[in-house]
Amino acid sequence: MMEGEGMTISGNDMANWLDGLSDDELSVRRRIAEQRRARAEQALARLNADARKTDTRRKIVVGGAVMLAARRDDRFRGLLFDTLNAVVVTPRDRAILGLPPLPSAPKEESHHV
């Protein structure tokens, strides 16, 4: 069953109703449906973009607060360094944070028999 504008119609009723429409009427209704779908997609894209902006702003604010606290408190700075050193693994991110490179994993030797 499909609902719309205060009425409920079955699939068969919908098919019968559509059969009664002219090609022009169908074309207009399809265009209207496509426009509604496009507006809905645009609204969703705006919501997703706003959510990303909010998340980025939150990270900036938290990062600034953490950096200020690390400058003011030696114990917190040590804890922060130890935490970052344990969880940041990409060489680029480690470099920008002033962390030492991670040791290379030892390569397994192949044994020829």
C-alpha positions as CSV (number, residue, x, y, z in Angstrom):
1,M,0.0,0.0,0.0
2,M,1.2,3.5,-0.7
3,E,0.1,6.6,1.2
4,G,0.0,10.1,-0.1
5,E,-1.9,13.3,0.5
6,G,-4.3,11.8,3.0
7,M,-5.2,8.7,1.0
8,T,-4.1,5.1,0.9
9,I,-3.9,3.2,-2.4
10,S,-2.8,-0.3,-3.2
11,G,-0.3,-1.3,-5.9
12,N,-3.1,-2.4,-8.2
13,D,-5.1,0.9,-7.7
14,M,-1.8,2.8,-8.4
15,A,-1.3,0.9,-11.6
16,N,-4.9,1.5,-12.7
17,W,-4.6,5.2,-11.9
18,L,-1.3,5.5,-13.8
19,D,-2.8,3.7,-16.8
20,G,-5.4,6.5,-16.9
21,L,-2.8,9.3,-17.2
22,S,-1.7,10.7,-20.5
23,D,1.9,10.6,-21.5
24,D,2.1,14.4,-20.8
25,E,0.6,13.9,-17.3
26,L,3.0,11.1,-16.6
27,S,5.9,13.2,-17.8
28,V,4.9,16.1,-15.5
29,R,4.5,13.8,-12.5
30,R,7.8,12.1,-13.1
31,R,9.5,15.5,-13.4
32,I,7.9,16.6,-10.1
33,A,9.0,13.4,-8.4
34,E,12.5,13.8,-9.7
35,Q,12.6,17.4,-8.5
36,R,11.4,16.3,-5.0
37,R,14.1,13.6,-4.9
38,A,16.8,16.0,-6.0
39,R,15.7,18.5,-3.3
40,A,15.8,15.8,-0.7
41,E,19.3,14.7,-1.7
42,Q,20.5,18.3,-1.6
43,A,19.0,18.7,1.9
44,L,20.7,15.6,3.0
45,A,24.0,16.7,1.5
46,R,23.7,20.0,3.4
47,L,23.0,18.2,6.6
48,N,26.1,16.0,6.1
49,A,28.3,18.9,5.3
50,D,27.1,20.8,8.4
51,A,27.8,17.7,10.5
52,R,31.4,17.5,9.1
53,K,32.0,21.2,9.7
54,T,30.7,20.8,13.3
55,D,33.0,17.8,13.9
56,T,36.0,19.6,12.5
57,R,35.3,22.7,14.6
58,R,34.9,20.4,17.7
59,K,38.3,18.8,17.0
60,I,39.9,22.2,16.6
61,V,38.5,23.5,19.9
62,V,39.4,20.3,21.8
63,G,42.9,20.3,20.2
64,G,43.5,23.9,21.2
65,A,42.4,23.3,24.8
66,V,44.6,20.2,25.1
67,M,47.6,22.0,23.7
68,L,47.1,24.9,26.1
69,A,46.8,22.5,29.0
70,A,50.0,20.7,27.9
71,R,51.9,23.9,27.8
72,R,50.8,24.8,31.4
73,D,51.1,21.3,33.0
74,D,54.2,19.2,32.8
75,R,52.5,16.1,34.1
76,F,49.6,16.4,31.6
77,R,52.2,17.1,28.8
78,G,53.9,13.8,29.6
79,L,50.7,11.9,29.7
80,L,49.7,13.5,26.4
81,F,53.0,12.6,24.8
82,D,52.8,9.0,26.0
83,T,49.2,8.7,24.8
84,L,50.0,10.1,21.3
85,N,53.1,8.0,21.1
86,A,51.0,4.9,21.7
87,V,48.2,5.6,19.3
88,V,49.5,7.7,16.4
89,V,51.0,5.4,13.9
90,T,51.3,7.1,10.5
91,P,54.7,8.6,9.9
92,R,53.3,11.9,8.6
93,D,51.2,12.4,11.7
94,R,54.0,11.4,14.0
95,A,56.3,13.8,12.3
96,I,53.9,16.8,12.6
97,L,53.5,16.0,16.4
98,G,57.3,15.7,17.0
99,L,57.0,12.0,17.8
100,P,59.9,9.7,17.0
101,P,59.4,7.3,14.1
102,L,58.1,3.9,15.0
103,P,60.6,1.1,14.8
104,S,60.4,-0.9,11.6
105,A,58.9,-4.4,11.9
106,P,61.6,-6.9,11.5
107,K,61.4,-8.6,8.1
108,E,60.9,-12.2,8.1
109,E,63.8,-14.2,6.7
110,S,62.9,-16.8,4.1
111,H,64.4,-20.1,4.7
112,H,65.4,-22.0,1.6
113,V,65.3,-25.7,2.1
